[in-house]
């Protein structure tokens, strides 16, 4: 029987590169869909595939159950696994593969793009110029402002080194602290997230979404922040409570929110963050560069091929 692969990630499909040749070099039947797919669509497709080469599709318990016994492996294009029922996949001995270390540079760059857009009000002035209005506003420097990083992993570290280059003192919280890196880059360690929130002018989120981090930026945590603080989110939209952030932006308690992610993607036209004051939203493209897409796609494809071929060179996120 021919091995059937469900490929859903759009940046993989839309970006030219050697990953296409690598995938086509295998004797697979490739079925392409435009993800991220909701649970209903995944349930329609489930049961006829040996592997998923997926993005942020809803791979729930029900999807995994319907996919059995044929499904052998889930190869995630990217790092975050919150859209996959990892515990259930593990209980069914289905390996979930992912691609750490492939997009930290581009996400860190995107984080600073959002910050500069907010502080220089680039969205307003550039939009006005395109409409024939020569709008001159006064922005802010970021030099000397404290950058507080929640999650000092690969991406958080890249943000930290760029913050130092901009002349920003850096504070951070991470339960898995890299003492050598922090010492080398003069990063102040705090034992709790709340300490970072209280001390920073700019707060950048780089942590995974789970039951402990969902809605961690909410009315209570926002109240602890400095007046006019800026929040940046290139991780997951659900880390931030949308209603509480909108209220804080409109009251100017928060000076700006720059986010590449939302709690609903794509968002409805009336999503409140799209019209909130001092809010810059990009369409989940923080890791979508020609360079990063190829790295992610090659790693995800190699993970898939190597696992199916019995080669040990793959990165598995769950352990049996």
Buried (B, 14 or more C-beta within 10 A) or exposed (E): EEBBBBBBBBBBBEBEBEBBEBBEEBEBEBEBBEBBBEBEBBBEBBBBBBBBBBBBBBBBBBBBBBBEEBBBBBBBBBBBBBBBBBEBBBEBEBBBBBBEEBBBBBBBBBBBBBBBBBBBBBBBBEEBEEEEEEEEEEBBEBEEBBBBBBBBBBBBBBBBBBBBEBEBBBBBBBEEBBEEBBEEBEBBBBEEBBBBBBBBBBBBBBBBBEEEBBBBBBBEBBEEBBEEBBBBBBBBBBBBBBEBBBBBBBEEBBBBBBBBBBBEEEBEEEBBBEEBBBBBBBEBEBBBBEEBBBBBBBBBBBBBBBBBEEEEEBBBBBEE
